[in-house]
């Protein structure tokens, strides 16, 4: 089974807390990994940054959103407990809990609005695509970062291709020097020019 998005984790997480006992986030992750029948590879998959597990991140954000909506509360650091509101939600036997469902709670709306620092940000939040809405904030940031890098790389390649061969030669030599391949000596430049000309 694929790693579930954070919205898919919400209801199972709330059900896990439905015994009205205090639970650690570690317990929750272990139990939910069983519920979603995750393989060891899926449990160990990391975000692009390599700093945190994808599943751990999604469970963490599911817990955050449930807390902001008042369905669970933090008993102490790393430990949470279901609230009466959360128990009431479970009694409805829902098939899922998602961000749209949480909008009925003023606390969640306040949290969401406070997360948006300007009008443009709010409009962007309201017009999210389904894919973006399934991503945690870290995943959205990393996706945006990678997209920006790709765009910059493409723009640089386009501009370099528009430059003269002489500029390209100087660029490559400067790059080699910056990478630690020694000082830019005249004979190295001449040697490179001969090799570059042979390739063209």
PyMOL commands that set and color helices and strands:
alter all, ss='L'
color gray80, all
select helices_A, chain A and resi 6-19+25-35+40-44+54-68+84-90+99-102+106-115+119-126+130-133+137-161+165-178+186-199
alter helices_A, ss='H'
color red, helices_A
select strands_A, chain A and resi 23-24+72-76+79-82
alter strands_A, ss='S'
color yellow, strands_A
deselect
rebuild
show_as cartoon
